[in-house]
Amino acid sequence: MKRVIELKPCPFCGGKAAVKQFANPKNFYLIECSTCKCRTDGYQSKIDNKDEENIQINADVWNRRVK
């Protein structure tokens, strides 16, 4: 069963965030705001990770907020 990835709104403009996949290499993702286009740097923990693992890692980075 696929997990639903929850993304917080953009920390800068409050816009909706979405998962984007780089065209190359495979399994390389980033999270991007659909409004202001700010994004994570893109991260892949290991080349052999499954897509869901790499997406979750990027979501965790996006959802991290300074307290």
CYANA upper distance limits for C-alpha pairs under 8 A (distance plus 0.5 A):
  5 ILE  CA     56 GLN  CA      7.36
  5 ILE  CA     59 ALA  CA      7.68
  6 GLU  CA     59 ALA  CA      8.00
  7 LEU  CA     17 ALA  CA      6.82
  7 LEU  CA     18 ALA  CA      8.07
  7 LEU  CA     59 ALA  CA      6.82
  7 LEU  CA     62 TRP  CA      7.77
  7 LEU  CA     63 ASN  CA      6.75
  8 LYS  CA     16 LYS  CA      8.30
  8 LYS  CA     17 ALA  CA      7.64
  8 LYS  CA     62 TRP  CA      8.01
  8 LYS  CA     63 ASN  CA      6.12
  9 PRO  CA     14 GLY  CA      5.46
  9 PRO  CA     15 GLY  CA      5.99
  9 PRO  CA     16 LYS  CA      5.76
  9 PRO  CA     17 ALA  CA      6.53
  9 PRO  CA     33 CYS  CA      8.43
 10 CYS  CA     14 GLY  CA      4.97
 10 CYS  CA     15 GLY  CA      5.56
 10 CYS  CA     16 LYS  CA      6.82
 10 CYS  CA     17 ALA  CA      6.80
 10 CYS  CA     33 CYS  CA      6.47
 10 CYS  CA     38 CYS  CA      8.42
 11 PRO  CA     65 ARG  CA      8.47
 13 CYS  CA     35 THR  CA      8.07
 13 CYS  CA     36 CYS  CA      7.38
 15 GLY  CA     33 CYS  CA      6.46
 15 GLY  CA     34 SER  CA      6.88
 15 GLY  CA     35 THR  CA      5.92
 15 GLY  CA     36 CYS  CA      7.85
 16 LYS  CA     33 CYS  CA      6.18
 16 LYS  CA     34 SER  CA      6.27
 16 LYS  CA     35 THR  CA      7.56
 17 ALA  CA     31 ILE  CA      6.99
 17 ALA  CA     32 GLU  CA      5.92
 17 ALA  CA     33 CYS  CA      4.80
 17 ALA  CA     34 SER  CA      6.42
 18 ALA  CA     31 ILE  CA      6.08
 18 ALA  CA     32 GLU  CA      6.00
 18 ALA  CA     33 CYS  CA      6.90
 18 ALA  CA     34 SER  CA      7.45
 19 VAL  CA     29 TYR  CA      7.42
 19 VAL  CA     30 LEU  CA      6.49
 19 VAL  CA     31 ILE  CA      5.16
 19 VAL  CA     32 GLU  CA      7.02
 19 VAL  CA     55 ILE  CA      7.83
 20 LYS  CA     29 TYR  CA      6.21
 20 LYS  CA     30 LEU  CA      5.89
 20 LYS  CA     31 ILE  CA      6.45
 20 LYS  CA     32 GLU  CA      7.38
 21 GLN  CA     27 ASN  CA      7.88
 21 GLN  CA     28 PHE  CA      6.51
 21 GLN  CA     29 TYR  CA      4.99
 21 GLN  CA     30 LEU  CA      6.97
 22 PHE  CA     26 LYS  CA      7.71
 22 PHE  CA     27 ASN  CA      8.41
 22 PHE  CA     28 PHE  CA      6.19
 22 PHE  CA     29 TYR  CA      6.38
 22 PHE  CA     30 LEU  CA      8.19
 24 ASN  CA     28 PHE  CA      7.88
 27 ASN  CA     44 GLN  CA      7.51
 27 ASN  CA     47 ILE  CA      7.78
 27 ASN  CA     49 ASN  CA      8.16
 27 ASN  CA     50 LYS  CA      7.72
 27 ASN  CA     51 ASP  CA      5.89
 27 ASN  CA     54 ASN  CA      7.24
 28 PHE  CA     42 GLY  CA      7.31
 28 PHE  CA     43 TYR  CA      6.89
 28 PHE  CA     44 GLN  CA      5.98
 28 PHE  CA     54 ASN  CA      7.60
 29 TYR  CA     42 GLY  CA      5.89
 29 TYR  CA     43 TYR  CA      6.74
 29 TYR  CA     44 GLN  CA      7.54
 29 TYR  CA     54 ASN  CA      7.38
 29 TYR  CA     55 ILE  CA      6.74
 29 TYR  CA     58 ASN  CA      7.47
 30 LEU  CA     39 ARG  CA      7.32
 30 LEU  CA     40 THR  CA      6.06
 30 LEU  CA     41 ASP  CA      6.97
 30 LEU  CA     42 GLY  CA      4.67
 30 LEU  CA     43 TYR  CA      7.15
 30 LEU  CA     55 ILE  CA      8.15
 30 LEU  CA     58 ASN  CA      6.55
 31 ILE  CA     39 ARG  CA      5.92
 31 ILE  CA     40 THR  CA      5.99
 31 ILE  CA     42 GLY  CA      7.84
 31 ILE  CA     58 ASN  CA      7.02
 31 ILE  CA     59 ALA  CA      7.29
 31 ILE  CA     62 TRP  CA      7.18
 32 GLU  CA     37 LYS  CA      6.23
 32 GLU  CA     38 CYS  CA      6.26
 32 GLU  CA     39 ARG  CA      4.66
 32 GLU  CA     40 THR  CA      7.19
 33 CYS  CA     37 LYS  CA      5.20
 33 CYS  CA     38 CYS  CA      6.01
 33 CYS  CA     39 ARG  CA      6.77
 39 ARG  CA     62 TRP  CA      8.48
 40 THR  CA     58 ASN  CA      7.84
 40 THR  CA     61 VAL  CA      7.89
 40 THR  CA     62 TRP  CA      6.97
 42 GLY  CA     58 ASN  CA      7.42
 43 TYR  CA     54 ASN  CA      7.76
 43 TYR  CA     57 ILE  CA      8.02
 43 TYR  CA     58 ASN  CA      6.77
 44 GLN  CA     54 ASN  CA      6.15
 44 GLN  CA     57 ILE  CA      8.35
 45 SER  CA     49 ASN  CA      7.71
 45 SER  CA     54 ASN  CA      7.10
 45 SER  CA     57 ILE  CA      8.21
 49 ASN  CA     53 GLU  CA      6.61
 49 ASN  CA     54 ASN  CA      7.05
 50 LYS  CA     54 ASN  CA      7.10
 51 ASP  CA     55 ILE  CA      6.60
 52 GLU  CA     56 GLN  CA      6.53
 53 GLU  CA     57 ILE  CA      6.76
 54 ASN  CA     58 ASN  CA      6.87
 55 ILE  CA     59 ALA  CA      6.65
 56 GLN  CA     60 ASP  CA      6.59
 57 ILE  CA     61 VAL  CA      6.94
 58 ASN  CA     62 TRP  CA      6.73
 59 ALA  CA     63 ASN  CA      6.48
 60 ASP  CA     64 ARG  CA      6.67
